[in-house]
Amino acid sequence: MQKTRIFKKKNLFKNANFQFFCKNVKKPTVFTIFRILPFKKLLKNATVELQLSSENLKLAHIINAPEIKPLTSSNIFVGLAKNPEMKLISSTVTTMMKFEANEINLSTNTLISEYDDEFFFEEFEISLGDYFTSYALTESSFMKLWNSFEESQETASTYQLNYKTVEAAIKGLIKHFGN
């Protein structure tokens, strides 16, 4: 039975920052053999642990969710520091959510049980494409920007790209032109 829903958002600037949207979807009742026991499950000290395939990324900071009540949401923020020698870093990221579960009797407002829980919820990639964003330019704004460059900033060359994927092309261009 699913207890929590997780969604993530990636922001890659100077460092890699992740925002995990967590929702406690556990409804506040449980069925026992003898009767229905009304209770609520609180998730406390919810955190996300990451395993990274790249040694060029290190955990810089984490902001836990102190408490996630039933049918409510909270955020967990994780920041990774990039190796300053590297401009673009790709990595496979394995994520695990860990939290303390508190089951509380709604009738008496007393603690029924308390235990640590964890679950794997996603593996994702930080790809080279994550460092780029599309920017919509109208023809007039493009021409205005293009005309603002001085002729000394302009260079004309012809290149042939023999790469099978965009990721391979980006790596090859960075290697060719330098950081």
N, C-alpha and C positions, 0 to 999 in steps of 0.2 A: 504494500500500500504506500502510495507516494505521500510523504510528509511535507515536502518543501519543493517549491518551484524555483529554478535559478535561470536567470538570463544574464548575459554579459555584454559589456560595451568596451571596445578597445580604443584607446587614445595613445598615439605614438608621436611624441614630440621629442624634447630633450631626453626624457625618460619614457618608459612604457608604463602606462597607467590603465588599470582595469577596474571597472565598476560592475559588481555583481548584484543584480536585483533579486532578492530572496523573498519568497512568500511562504508563510506557514499555512498550508492548506488543510491541516488537520482540524476537522469539525469537533466542537466541544462535547462529545459524548462517546461512550464505549459500551459495547454489549458484553455482559458476562454471562455465565451459565445460569446464574440465579436471578439477575435483574439488570436493568439499565442503570449504569452508574454515571451521573453527569460529572464530567471533568473537563478541564482545559489543559492543553499541552503548551507550555511555554518553551521556546528555544532560547537559551541564554548563552552569552559569549560565543556567538556564531562567528566562525572565521573560515577563511579559505586558505588551504595550503597548496602551493604550486611546486611541481617538479618540472625543471627546465632541461631541454636537451642541449642548450648552448651554455658554455662557460662564460660567455661575454655578457650575460645578464645575471644580476644578483638582486635579491630582495632588498628594497630600500625602506619601505614602510607598509604598514597594514592598519586599516581602521576597521575594527570588528563591529558587528551589530550586537549591542549589549543585550537586547531582548527583542524577540519577535513573537508577538501574541498570535493566537489563532486567527486565521483569515486576514492577517495584516502583512504588510511588506516592510522591508528594511533594505539598506544597502551595505555592502562590504566593499571597501576600496583597497586595492593592492597596487603598490608602486614598485617598479623594477628599475634599477639603475643600469644603464648601458655602459659598456667599456668605452671610455672616451676616445680610444684609438680607432674604434670601429664606427662608421657612419650608419650603416644599415645592418641589422642583425636579424636573422631568422631563427626560429626555434619551435619545437613542439612543446606544448604546455599541457601537462596533466594536472587536473584540479580535483581536490578533495575538500568537501565541506565537513567541518567538525563543529560540534555544539554540545551543550549540556541540555538534556531534555528534563523538564520538570512537569510532572502530571499533578494537577491540583484539583481536589474535590470541590465542585462548584457549590454544593450544599453547605459545607462547613468551612470552605476556603483553607483547607489544610493540605499539606503536601502528601500525595499518595506514594509517589516514587520519584527517584532522581537517578539519572544515569547519563553517561557520556555516549554519544552516538556519532557516527561519521558515515559518509557515503561518497563514492566516486560519482561525479556528475557530468564531466565532459573532458574531452581532450580536443585541443584546437591548435591551430598553427598561427604563429606570428610570421607572416610572409613578407617578402620585400614589397609587394603591392600595398601593404598596410601603411607604408610610409608616404604614399602619394594620395592625393585627393583630386577629384575632378573639380574644375572651376569653369562655370559657364560664362563665356564672353560673347557679347553681341558683336556684330561686325564693326560698329562704330567705336565701341570701347577697345576692341582689339587694335584697330587702326590708330587710335589715340595712344595706346601703350606702345605699339610698334614704332610710331613716329617720335616718341620721346627718347628712344635710344640714339646715342651719337654714332656716327659712322665708324669711329674707332672701336666701338663695342661689337661691330658686325664682322663676322667671319663666314666665308663660304667654303664648304668642303663637301666632298662626296664620300659616302661610306656605304659599305655593304654589310648587312647584319646576317650572319650565318648562324643563327641560334634557333633552337627548336621551341623554346618557351620564352615567355616574357621575363620570367625569373632569371633564366640563364642569360638573356640579353642584358638585363640590368647589371648582373654581376660582371659580365664581360665588358660593358661600357665603363663601369666604375674602375675595373682593373686597367682598362686602356687609357682613360682620361685622368685617373687618379682620384683621390678623395677630394 
